[in-house]
Amino acid sequence: MLNNNVRGKGYPLLLWSGMRRFLFFINCLLIVLNTKASTLSRKSGDSLRDISISVKAVFGERDLLLDESEYVLDSFDTIQVEHFKLYISSLELVYSNGKVYKEKASYHLINAEEPSSMHFNIKGVPRGSVVAIRFNIGVDSLMSVSGAMAGDLDPRWGMYWAWNSGYINAKLEGACSTCKGNHHRFEYHIGGYSGKENALRKVSLPLTLLINKSNHITLIADVATWLRGMHISDNCSIMIPGAAAMKMASQYAKMFRVVSQ
């Protein structure tokens, strides 16, 4: 048995040795945890990609050129397009495993007069196999009753009805040879968000896209499909919510197709 003097001298040494082992263990544990956290963060970042989306406006097999070209409808009306605008909102990507990516604050004004507006990016999209793209044409009722906003929802773009406290979902203006008066103009401002006058339309398009590195999606908007079967001279102006606007909204919802790269 050790006497008291030996125990008194050896105990601090044993205590210090034990503390050194404990501190060494804690340092090693912190290094491992930090390494794992860094790896997880890096893997999480690596699993996200940015997607670019372009909208190309056409009329049948021809590019849509504002104020320049004349186009013949299937009703044989001849038109010239001056303005083509619409909102793409609530954009979603549907994956093969059933998961859905939903873009936040998803409101994009597409304006054929502003080439830069025909392209936009979606950030932080998970990698995977995408089988469909979904979006609305127009602005939802919640945003419509929230008053005029900024950015693409700014009234200065001419897509907000101050008198009706709501947004114009889609706009098409131009001239038609068979429209009488007002310089043969036609004007379609399609909107409405309430009840039976809700002109918001959902579009769902099949898509084969493997999101890996950089990816691009092109949406084709065919104005000929918007006006298919119409005699413009029968109704050269739709400027308020109602049955005519609802019918036209259902027609232009068919004008999109998708090309992925």
Contacts in CASP RR format, 6 or more apart in sequence:
PFRMAT RR
TARGET T0000
AUTHOR 0000-0000-0000
METHOD contacts of the structure
MODEL  1
MLNNNVRGKGYPLLLWSGMRRFLFFINCLLIVLNTKASTLSRKSGDSLRD
ISISVKAVFGERDLLLDESEYVLDSFDTIQVEHFKLYISSLELVYSNGKV
YKEKASYHLINAEEPSSMHFNIKGVPRGSVVAIRFNIGVDSLMSVSGAMA
GDLDPRWGMYWAWNSGYINAKLEGACSTCKGNHHRFEYHIGGYSGKENAL
RKVSLPLTLLINKSNHITLIADVATWLRGMHISDNCSIMIPGAAAMKMAS
QYAKMFRVVSQ
47 126 0 8 1.000
47 127 0 8 1.000
48 124 0 8 1.000
48 125 0 8 1.000
48 126 0 8 1.000
48 127 0 8 1.000
49 124 0 8 1.000
49 125 0 8 1.000
49 126 0 8 1.000
49 127 0 8 1.000
49 211 0 8 1.000
49 212 0 8 1.000
49 213 0 8 1.000
49 214 0 8 1.000
49 215 0 8 1.000
50 121 0 8 1.000
50 122 0 8 1.000
50 123 0 8 1.000
50 124 0 8 1.000
50 125 0 8 1.000
50 214 0 8 1.000
51 93 0 8 1.000
51 121 0 8 1.000
51 122 0 8 1.000
51 125 0 8 1.000
51 211 0 8 1.000
51 215 0 8 1.000
51 216 0 8 1.000
51 217 0 8 1.000
52 119 0 8 1.000
52 120 0 8 1.000
52 121 0 8 1.000
52 122 0 8 1.000
52 214 0 8 1.000
52 215 0 8 1.000
52 216 0 8 1.000
52 217 0 8 1.000
53 91 0 8 1.000
53 119 0 8 1.000
53 120 0 8 1.000
53 121 0 8 1.000
53 122 0 8 1.000
53 216 0 8 1.000
53 217 0 8 1.000
53 218 0 8 1.000
53 219 0 8 1.000
54 118 0 8 1.000
54 119 0 8 1.000
54 216 0 8 1.000
54 217 0 8 1.000
54 218 0 8 1.000
54 219 0 8 1.000
55 88 0 8 1.000
55 110 0 8 1.000
55 118 0 8 1.000
55 119 0 8 1.000
55 218 0 8 1.000
55 219 0 8 1.000
55 220 0 8 1.000
55 221 0 8 1.000
56 63 0 8 1.000
56 118 0 8 1.000
56 218 0 8 1.000
56 219 0 8 1.000
56 220 0 8 1.000
56 221 0 8 1.000
57 63 0 8 1.000
57 64 0 8 1.000
57 84 0 8 1.000
57 112 0 8 1.000
57 118 0 8 1.000
57 221 0 8 1.000
57 223 0 8 1.000
58 64 0 8 1.000
58 220 0 8 1.000
58 221 0 8 1.000
58 222 0 8 1.000
58 223 0 8 1.000
58 224 0 8 1.000
59 69 0 8 1.000
59 71 0 8 1.000
59 81 0 8 1.000
59 222 0 8 1.000
59 223 0 8 1.000
59 224 0 8 1.000
60 222 0 8 1.000
60 223 0 8 1.000
60 224 0 8 1.000
60 225 0 8 1.000
62 69 0 8 1.000
62 71 0 8 1.000
64 81 0 8 1.000
64 84 0 8 1.000
64 112 0 8 1.000
64 223 0 8 1.000
66 81 0 8 1.000
66 82 0 8 1.000
66 83 0 8 1.000
66 84 0 8 1.000
66 112 0 8 1.000
66 113 0 8 1.000
67 80 0 8 1.000
67 81 0 8 1.000
67 82 0 8 1.000
68 80 0 8 1.000
69 80 0 8 1.000
70 78 0 8 1.000
70 79 0 8 1.000
70 80 0 8 1.000
71 78 0 8 1.000
71 79 0 8 1.000
71 80 0 8 1.000
71 81 0 8 1.000
71 223 0 8 1.000
71 224 0 8 1.000
72 78 0 8 1.000
72 79 0 8 1.000
73 79 0 8 1.000
73 224 0 8 1.000
73 227 0 8 1.000
73 228 0 8 1.000
73 229 0 8 1.000
73 230 0 8 1.000
73 232 0 8 1.000
74 224 0 8 1.000
74 228 0 8 1.000
74 229 0 8 1.000
75 229 0 8 1.000
75 230 0 8 1.000
75 231 0 8 1.000
75 232 0 8 1.000
77 176 0 8 1.000
77 177 0 8 1.000
77 178 0 8 1.000
77 230 0 8 1.000
77 231 0 8 1.000
77 232 0 8 1.000
77 233 0 8 1.000
78 176 0 8 1.000
78 177 0 8 1.000
79 174 0 8 1.000
79 175 0 8 1.000
79 176 0 8 1.000
79 177 0 8 1.000
79 186 0 8 1.000
79 227 0 8 1.000
79 232 0 8 1.000
80 174 0 8 1.000
80 175 0 8 1.000
80 176 0 8 1.000
81 112 0 8 1.000
81 172 0 8 1.000
81 173 0 8 1.000
81 174 0 8 1.000
81 223 0 8 1.000
82 173 0 8 1.000
82 174 0 8 1.000
82 175 0 8 1.000
83 112 0 8 1.000
83 113 0 8 1.000
83 171 0 8 1.000
83 172 0 8 1.000
83 173 0 8 1.000
83 174 0 8 1.000
84 111 0 8 1.000
84 112 0 8 1.000
84 113 0 8 1.000
84 171 0 8 1.000
84 172 0 8 1.000
84 223 0 8 1.000
85 109 0 8 1.000
85 110 0 8 1.000
85 111 0 8 1.000
85 112 0 8 1.000
85 113 0 8 1.000
85 157 0 8 1.000
85 158 0 8 1.000
85 159 0 8 1.000
85 168 0 8 1.000
85 170 0 8 1.000
85 171 0 8 1.000
86 109 0 8 1.000
86 110 0 8 1.000
86 137 0 8 1.000
86 138 0 8 1.000
86 169 0 8 1.000
86 170 0 8 1.000
86 171 0 8 1.000
86 221 0 8 1.000
86 252 0 8 1.000
87 107 0 8 1.000
87 108 0 8 1.000
87 109 0 8 1.000
87 110 0 8 1.000
87 136 0 8 1.000
87 137 0 8 1.000
87 138 0 8 1.000
87 139 0 8 1.000
87 152 0 8 1.000
87 159 0 8 1.000
87 167 0 8 1.000
87 169 0 8 1.000
87 170 0 8 1.000
88 106 0 8 1.000
88 107 0 8 1.000
88 108 0 8 1.000
88 110 0 8 1.000
88 135 0 8 1.000
88 136 0 8 1.000
88 137 0 8 1.000
88 138 0 8 1.000
88 219 0 8 1.000
89 106 0 8 1.000
89 107 0 8 1.000
89 108 0 8 1.000
89 135 0 8 1.000
89 136 0 8 1.000
89 137 0 8 1.000
89 138 0 8 1.000
89 139 0 8 1.000
89 140 0 8 1.000
90 102 0 8 1.000
90 103 0 8 1.000
90 106 0 8 1.000
90 134 0 8 1.000
90 135 0 8 1.000
90 136 0 8 1.000
90 140 0 8 1.000
91 102 0 8 1.000
91 103 0 8 1.000
91 106 0 8 1.000
91 108 0 8 1.000
91 122 0 8 1.000
91 133 0 8 1.000
91 134 0 8 1.000
91 135 0 8 1.000
92 100 0 8 1.000
92 101 0 8 1.000
92 102 0 8 1.000
92 103 0 8 1.000
92 133 0 8 1.000
92 134 0 8 1.000
92 135 0 8 1.000
93 100 0 8 1.000
93 101 0 8 1.000
93 125 0 8 1.000
93 130 0 8 1.000
93 132 0 8 1.000
93 133 0 8 1.000
93 134 0 8 1.000
94 100 0 8 1.000
94 130 0 8 1.000
94 131 0 8 1.000
94 132 0 8 1.000
94 133 0 8 1.000
94 134 0 8 1.000
95 101 0 8 1.000
95 126 0 8 1.000
95 128 0 8 1.000
95 129 0 8 1.000
95 130 0 8 1.000
95 131 0 8 1.000
96 128 0 8 1.000
96 129 0 8 1.000
96 130 0 8 1.000
96 131 0 8 1.000
97 129 0 8 1.000
99 126 0 8 1.000
101 125 0 8 1.000
101 126 0 8 1.000
103 122 0 8 1.000
106 135 0 8 1.000
107 139 0 8 1.000
107 143 0 8 1.000
107 152 0 8 1.000
107 153 0 8 1.000
108 117 0 8 1.000
108 120 0 8 1.000
108 152 0 8 1.000
109 117 0 8 1.000
109 152 0 8 1.000
109 153 0 8 1.000
109 157 0 8 1.000
109 159 0 8 1.000
110 117 0 8 1.000
110 118 0 8 1.000
110 221 0 8 1.000
111 117 0 8 1.000
111 118 0 8 1.000
111 157 0 8 1.000
112 118 0 8 1.000
117 152 0 8 1.000
125 211 0 8 1.000
126 211 0 8 1.000
127 211 0 8 1.000
127 212 0 8 1.000
128 210 0 8 1.000
128 211 0 8 1.000
128 212 0 8 1.000
129 209 0 8 1.000
129 210 0 8 1.000
129 211 0 8 1.000
130 207 0 8 1.000
130 208 0 8 1.000
130 209 0 8 1.000
130 210 0 8 1.000
130 211 0 8 1.000
131 206 0 8 1.000
131 207 0 8 1.000
131 208 0 8 1.000
132 204 0 8 1.000
132 205 0 8 1.000
132 206 0 8 1.000
132 207 0 8 1.000
133 204 0 8 1.000
133 205 0 8 1.000
133 207 0 8 1.000
133 217 0 8 1.000
133 219 0 8 1.000
133 258 0 8 1.000
134 202 0 8 1.000
134 203 0 8 1.000
134 204 0 8 1.000
134 205 0 8 1.000
135 202 0 8 1.000
135 203 0 8 1.000
136 200 0 8 1.000
136 201 0 8 1.000
136 202 0 8 1.000
136 203 0 8 1.000
137 169 0 8 1.000
137 170 0 8 1.000
137 200 0 8 1.000
137 201 0 8 1.000
137 203 0 8 1.000
137 249 0 8 1.000
137 252 0 8 1.000
137 253 0 8 1.000
138 167 0 8 1.000
138 169 0 8 1.000
138 170 0 8 1.000
138 191 0 8 1.000
138 199 0 8 1.000
138 200 0 8 1.000
138 201 0 8 1.000
139 153 0 8 1.000
139 166 0 8 1.000
139 167 0 8 1.000
139 169 0 8 1.000
139 193 0 8 1.000
139 200 0 8 1.000
140 193 0 8 1.000
140 200 0 8 1.000
141 193 0 8 1.000
141 194 0 8 1.000
141 198 0 8 1.000
141 200 0 8 1.000
143 149 0 8 1.000
143 153 0 8 1.000
143 167 0 8 1.000
144 165 0 8 1.000
144 166 0 8 1.000
144 167 0 8 1.000
144 192 0 8 1.000
144 193 0 8 1.000
145 165 0 8 1.000
145 166 0 8 1.000
145 193 0 8 1.000
147 165 0 8 1.000
147 166 0 8 1.000
148 154 0 8 1.000
148 155 0 8 1.000
148 160 0 8 1.000
148 162 0 8 1.000
153 160 0 8 1.000
153 167 0 8 1.000
155 162 0 8 1.000
158 168 0 8 1.000
159 167 0 8 1.000
159 168 0 8 1.000
159 171 0 8 1.000
160 166 0 8 1.000
160 167 0 8 1.000
160 168 0 8 1.000
161 167 0 8 1.000
161 168 0 8 1.000
161 189 0 8 1.000
161 191 0 8 1.000
164 192 0 8 1.000
164 240 0 8 1.000
164 241 0 8 1.000
166 191 0 8 1.000
166 192 0 8 1.000
166 193 0 8 1.000
167 191 0 8 1.000
167 193 0 8 1.000
168 189 0 8 1.000
168 190 0 8 1.000
168 191 0 8 1.000
169 190 0 8 1.000
169 191 0 8 1.000
169 192 0 8 1.000
169 199 0 8 1.000
169 200 0 8 1.000
169 201 0 8 1.000
169 249 0 8 1.000
170 188 0 8 1.000
170 190 0 8 1.000
170 191 0 8 1.000
170 249 0 8 1.000
170 252 0 8 1.000
171 188 0 8 1.000
171 189 0 8 1.000
171 190 0 8 1.000
172 186 0 8 1.000
172 188 0 8 1.000
172 223 0 8 1.000
172 226 0 8 1.000
173 185 0 8 1.000
173 186 0 8 1.000
173 187 0 8 1.000
173 188 0 8 1.000
174 185 0 8 1.000
174 186 0 8 1.000
174 187 0 8 1.000
175 183 0 8 1.000
175 184 0 8 1.000
175 185 0 8 1.000
175 186 0 8 1.000
176 184 0 8 1.000
176 185 0 8 1.000
176 186 0 8 1.000
176 232 0 8 1.000
176 233 0 8 1.000
176 236 0 8 1.000
177 184 0 8 1.000
178 184 0 8 1.000
178 231 0 8 1.000
178 232 0 8 1.000
178 233 0 8 1.000
179 185 0 8 1.000
179 186 0 8 1.000
179 232 0 8 1.000
179 233 0 8 1.000
179 236 0 8 1.000
180 233 0 8 1.000
180 236 0 8 1.000
182 236 0 8 1.000
185 236 0 8 1.000
186 232 0 8 1.000
186 236 0 8 1.000
186 237 0 8 1.000
187 236 0 8 1.000
187 237 0 8 1.000
187 238 0 8 1.000
187 239 0 8 1.000
188 237 0 8 1.000
188 238 0 8 1.000
188 248 0 8 1.000
189 238 0 8 1.000
189 239 0 8 1.000
190 199 0 8 1.000
190 238 0 8 1.000
190 245 0 8 1.000
190 248 0 8 1.000
190 249 0 8 1.000
190 252 0 8 1.000
191 199 0 8 1.000
191 241 0 8 1.000
191 245 0 8 1.000
191 249 0 8 1.000
192 198 0 8 1.000
192 199 0 8 1.000
192 200 0 8 1.000
192 241 0 8 1.000
192 242 0 8 1.000
192 245 0 8 1.000
193 199 0 8 1.000
193 200 0 8 1.000
193 241 0 8 1.000
194 241 0 8 1.000
196 242 0 8 1.000
196 246 0 8 1.000
197 241 0 8 1.000
197 242 0 8 1.000
197 245 0 8 1.000
197 246 0 8 1.000
199 241 0 8 1.000
199 242 0 8 1.000
199 245 0 8 1.000
199 246 0 8 1.000
199 249 0 8 1.000
200 249 0 8 1.000
201 249 0 8 1.000
201 250 0 8 1.000
201 252 0 8 1.000
201 253 0 8 1.000
202 253 0 8 1.000
203 253 0 8 1.000
203 256 0 8 1.000
205 219 0 8 1.000
205 256 0 8 1.000
205 257 0 8 1.000
205 258 0 8 1.000
206 258 0 8 1.000
207 217 0 8 1.000
207 258 0 8 1.000
207 260 0 8 1.000
208 260 0 8 1.000
209 215 0 8 1.000
209 217 0 8 1.000
209 260 0 8 1.000
215 260 0 8 1.000
215 261 0 8 1.000
216 260 0 8 1.000
216 261 0 8 1.000
217 258 0 8 1.000
217 259 0 8 1.000
217 260 0 8 1.000
217 261 0 8 1.000
218 258 0 8 1.000
218 259 0 8 1.000
218 260 0 8 1.000
218 261 0 8 1.000
219 256 0 8 1.000
219 257 0 8 1.000
219 258 0 8 1.000
219 259 0 8 1.000
220 256 0 8 1.000
220 257 0 8 1.000
220 258 0 8 1.000
220 259 0 8 1.000
221 255 0 8 1.000
221 256 0 8 1.000
222 255 0 8 1.000
222 256 0 8 1.000
222 257 0 8 1.000
223 255 0 8 1.000
224 255 0 8 1.000
225 251 0 8 1.000
225 252 0 8 1.000
225 254 0 8 1.000
225 255 0 8 1.000
226 248 0 8 1.000
226 251 0 8 1.000
226 252 0 8 1.000
226 255 0 8 1.000
227 251 0 8 1.000
228 251 0 8 1.000
230 251 0 8 1.000
235 244 0 8 1.000
238 244 0 8 1.000
238 245 0 8 1.000
238 248 0 8 1.000
END
